[in-house]
Amino acid sequence: MNIQSEDDLKKAYKLIETCSTDKAAKILNEALRNELGEQNLVFAIQCCGFWQKIFETLPQLEYFEQGETLITQWKQFTTIIERETAPLEHTVYSFKKGVFSLALDRYNRAGNEKDVEFTAEICRKKGLCYKKLGSYETALNWLKEANATAPNQAPVLAEIADCYALCGETRQSKALFREAFFINASKVDLDFLDSPFIKILVEKVKEKGYSGEILKEWIPVYGAVLGAFSIKRDLHSQEVLHLRQEIYAKESELKLPYSNTSVLTPQLLNLYLWLIDYQVLKKESISKINEILLKIKILDENIYSMLVRD
């Protein structure tokens, strides 16, 4: 790329960071006339085209819906990035800064409603935007506010865990990730988790052949057996009662002829693993622990082998 094209690209970046993609595209198209086929310019122009269509639809929506649209479309945008053999990092960064800054502005304008769940969701989305913009401490504050407003929601706890990991607070991160996937793995949004720790675990589970919603259910299982979710906690008596009830319910469901074994199997394995942790912490008899280990062996011999390999 020649010096003039590099200068044009820098000008375009500044415009992209304010979501002025129409102006950025004009500069980039003009630069492309002087340097036909330059891949970095072509990629940036394609990205401008993608986002310009979205930005044009925003004024028709309420502020909250605008924020939701931007967040949702970012997921789609990442699939475009992944198709590129070598997407220019600075280009992606500029769009991320522009899109999440705009989304944050829209969530800030969405107003205060009396609905607790809506308020918590606004706080969560603000936290997500700050996290994507690299302001992890501010993100944590908003995510903690979301958790205080509507406690123990899996998506919120997962985002808090992700922020802790990005801040180097590994212990808190592992504990909260484990908690989030225990509460409701299906509600955790993997697309917006950025910490290397969780990304590596997700990739390891993908290598086992799992994808989509099933992938989420297996993450806490492999997180436990591979040592990624190594921080344990004691359970209250009511939690133990609920855990045993859940185990009984899923064991019964698994026996039904048309049960969804692909989902129930990892869910039940995760429950067994939590029960074993409780039994170990309470120093229960080895026979009780072996009883659960046998159930794991019957359900999935590979997971059993990983558990007892030492």
C-alpha positions in Angstrom: 0.0 0.0 0.0 1.4 3.4 -1.0 1.8 6.3 1.4 -1.3 8.2 0.1 -3.5 5.1 0.5 -2.2 4.6 4.1 -3.1 8.3 4.9 -6.6 7.8 3.4 -7.1 4.6 5.4 -6.2 6.5 8.6 -8.7 9.3 7.8 -11.3 6.6 7.1 -10.6 5.0 10.5 -11.4 8.2 12.4 -14.7 8.4 10.5 -15.5 4.8 11.2 -14.9 5.3 14.9 -17.8 7.8 14.8 -19.9 5.5 12.6 -19.6 7.9 9.7 -19.3 5.0 7.3 -20.7 6.8 4.3 -17.9 9.4 4.4 -15.3 6.8 5.2 -16.5 4.7 2.2 -16.0 7.7 -0.2 -12.4 8.2 0.9 -11.7 4.5 0.6 -13.3 4.2 -2.8 -11.2 7.1 -4.0 -8.1 5.5 -2.7 -9.0 2.3 -4.4 -9.0 4.1 -7.8 -5.3 4.8 -7.3 -4.5 1.4 -6.0 -6.8 -1.2 -7.6 -7.2 -4.5 -5.8 -5.5 -3.4 -2.5 -7.1 -5.9 -0.1 -7.0 -3.8 3.0 -9.0 -1.1 1.2 -11.4 -3.6 -0.3 -12.0 -5.2 3.1 -12.6 -1.8 4.8 -15.1 -0.8 2.0 -17.0 -4.1 2.4 -17.3 -3.5 6.1 -18.5 0.1 5.5 -21.2 -1.3 3.2 -22.3 -3.9 5.8 -22.7 -1.3 8.6 -24.1 1.5 6.5 -27.2 -0.5 5.8 -27.7 -1.1 9.5 -27.0 2.5 10.5 -29.7 3.7 8.0 -32.4 1.5 9.7 -31.6 2.7 13.3 -33.7 6.0 13.4 -36.8 3.9 12.8 -36.3 2.1 16.2 -36.5 3.0 19.9 -33.2 3.6 21.6 -33.1 0.2 23.3 -33.9 -1.6 20.1 -31.1 0.4 18.4 -28.7 -0.9 20.9 -30.0 -4.4 20.6 -29.7 -4.2 16.8 -26.1 -3.1 16.9 -25.2 -5.9 19.4 -26.9 -8.5 17.3 -25.4 -7.4 14.0 -21.9 -7.4 15.6 -22.3 -11.2 15.8 -23.1 -11.3 12.1 -20.1 -9.0 11.4 -17.8 -11.4 13.2 -18.7 -14.1 10.7 -17.6 -11.8 7.9 -14.3 -11.2 9.7 -13.8 -15.0 10.2 -14.1 -15.6 6.5 -11.2 -13.3 5.8 -7.8 -15.0 5.5 -6.1 -11.9 7.1 -8.5 -9.1 8.1 -6.7 -5.9 8.9 -6.7 -5.7 12.7 -6.9 -1.9 12.8 -10.0 -2.0 10.6 -11.8 -4.4 12.9 -10.8 -2.3 15.9 -12.2 0.9 14.4 -15.5 -0.7 13.7 -15.6 -2.2 17.2 -15.0 1.2 18.7 -17.6 2.8 16.6 -20.3 0.2 17.0 -20.0 -0.3 20.7 -19.7 3.4 21.4 -22.9 4.0 19.5 -24.6 1.1 21.2 -23.6 2.4 24.6 -25.0 5.8 23.7 -28.3 4.2 22.8 -28.5 2.2 26.0 -27.8 5.4 28.0 -30.7 7.0 26.2 -33.1 4.1 26.7 -34.2 5.7 30.0 -35.0 4.3 33.4 -38.0 2.0 33.6 -39.5 0.6 36.8 -39.2 -3.0 35.4 -36.4 -4.6 37.3 -35.5 -7.1 34.6 -35.3 -4.4 32.0 -33.2 -2.2 34.2 -30.8 -5.1 34.9 -30.6 -5.9 31.1 -29.7 -2.2 30.4 -26.9 -2.4 33.0 -25.7 -5.7 31.5 -25.6 -4.3 28.0 -23.8 -1.1 29.2 -21.2 -3.4 30.9 -20.8 -5.4 27.7 -20.2 -2.3 25.7 -17.6 -0.9 28.1 -15.9 -4.4 28.1 -15.7 -4.4 24.3 -14.3 -0.9 24.4 -11.6 -2.1 26.8 -12.8 -0.3 30.0 -12.9 -3.3 32.2 -13.3 -1.7 35.6 -16.3 0.4 34.4 -17.7 -2.7 32.8 -17.4 -4.5 36.1 -19.3 -1.8 37.9 -22.2 -1.9 35.5 -22.3 -5.7 35.5 -22.3 -5.8 39.3 -25.1 -3.3 39.2 -27.0 -5.6 36.9 -26.4 -8.5 39.3 -27.5 -6.5 42.3 -30.7 -5.5 40.4 -31.6 -9.1 39.3 -29.3 -11.5 41.1 -27.8 -14.7 39.8 -28.5 -14.5 36.1 -26.3 -16.7 34.1 -25.5 -14.2 31.3 -24.5 -11.5 33.9 -22.3 -13.8 36.0 -20.6 -15.0 32.8 -19.8 -11.4 31.8 -18.5 -10.6 35.3 -16.3 -13.7 35.1 -15.0 -12.6 31.7 -14.2 -9.1 33.1 -12.4 -10.6 36.1 -10.3 -12.8 33.7 -9.4 -9.8 31.5 -8.3 -8.0 34.7 -6.1 -10.9 35.8 -8.4 -12.0 38.6 -8.3 -15.7 37.7 -9.7 -17.2 40.9 -12.9 -15.0 40.9 -13.2 -15.6 37.1 -13.1 -19.4 37.4 -15.6 -19.5 40.3 -18.1 -17.3 38.5 -17.8 -19.0 35.2 -18.6 -22.3 36.9 -21.5 -20.7 38.7 -22.9 -19.2 35.5 -22.8 -22.4 33.5 -24.3 -24.3 36.5 -27.3 -21.9 36.7 -28.2 -22.0 33.0 -25.5 -22.8 30.4 -27.9 -22.2 27.6 -28.3 -18.5 28.5 -24.5 -17.8 28.4 -23.6 -15.9 25.2 -20.3 -17.3 24.1 -20.0 -14.8 21.2 -19.2 -11.9 23.6 -16.8 -13.7 25.9 -13.3 -12.4 25.2 -10.9 -13.7 27.8 -8.3 -16.2 26.5 -9.0 -18.5 29.4 -12.6 -19.2 28.4 -11.9 -19.1 24.6 -9.4 -21.9 25.0 -11.9 -24.0 26.9 -14.6 -23.4 24.3 -12.1 -24.4 21.5 -11.2 -27.6 23.4 -14.9 -28.5 23.7 -15.4 -27.7 20.0 -12.6 -30.2 19.2 -14.7 -32.9 20.8 -17.2 -32.3 18.1 -19.8 -30.2 19.9 -21.4 -27.0 18.5 -24.3 -24.7 19.0 -26.5 -25.1 22.1 -25.0 -28.6 22.9 -21.6 -27.0 23.1 -22.7 -24.7 25.9 -23.9 -27.7 28.0 -20.6 -29.5 27.7 -18.5 -26.5 28.7 -19.0 -26.9 32.5 -18.4 -30.6 32.2 -15.0 -30.3 30.5 -14.3 -27.2 32.5 -14.5 -29.4 35.6 -12.6 -32.5 34.4 -9.9 -30.4 32.7 -9.4 -28.3 35.8 -10.5 -25.0 34.2 -13.3 -24.6 36.7 -11.2 -25.7 39.6 -12.6 -23.3 42.3 -15.2 -25.1 44.4 -17.6 -23.8 46.9 -19.7 -25.3 49.6 -23.5 -25.7 49.1 -26.2 -24.6 51.5 -28.6 -27.3 52.6 -31.4 -25.9 50.3 -29.0 -26.0 47.4 -28.1 -29.6 48.1 -31.8 -30.5 48.3 -32.4 -28.8 45.0 -29.3 -30.4 43.4 -30.5 -33.9 44.4 -34.0 -33.1 43.1 -32.6 -31.9 39.8 -30.5 -35.1 39.5 -33.6 -37.3 40.1 -35.7 -35.3 37.6 -33.1 -35.6 34.9 -32.4 -39.3 35.5 -36.1 -39.9 35.2 -36.4 -37.8 32.0 -33.4 -39.6 30.5 -35.3 -42.9 30.8 -38.1 -41.7 28.6 -38.1 -43.0 25.1 -38.1 -39.7 23.4 -35.8 -37.8 25.7 -33.2 -35.4 24.4 -30.1 -37.3 25.4 -27.7 -34.9 23.7 -28.7 -32.1 26.1 -29.6 -34.2 29.2 -26.3 -36.2 29.2 -24.0 -33.2 29.8 -26.6 -31.5 32.1 -26.7 -34.6 34.3 -23.0 -35.1 34.2 -22.5 -31.5 35.5 -25.0 -32.1 38.3 -23.1 -35.3 39.3 -19.8 -33.3 39.3 -21.3 -30.7 41.6 -22.6 -33.4 44.0 -19.1 -35.1 44.1 -17.5 -31.8 44.9 -20.0 -31.3 47.8 -19.4 -34.9 49.0 -15.6 -34.3 49.0 -15.9 -31.0 50.8 -18.1 -32.6 53.4 -15.8 -35.6 53.6 -18.6 -38.1 53.0 -17.8 -41.8 52.7 -15.9 -43.0 49.7 -18.8 -45.4 48.9 -21.2 -42.5 48.3 -18.7 -40.9 46.0 -18.1 -44.1 44.2 -21.8 -44.5 43.7 -21.9 -41.2 41.7 -18.7 -42.1 39.9 -20.4 -45.3 38.7 -23.3 -43.3 37.4 -20.9 -41.1 35.5 -19.2 -44.2 34.1 -22.5 -45.6 32.8 -23.5 -42.2 31.3 -20.2 -41.3 29.7 -17.1 -43.6 30.1 -14.8 -41.0 28.5 -15.6 -38.4 31.2 -15.3 -41.1 33.8 -11.8 -42.0 32.6 -10.7 -38.3 32.7 -12.0 -38.1 36.3 -10.1 -41.1 37.6 -7.0 -41.0 35.4 -4.8 -40.0 38.3 
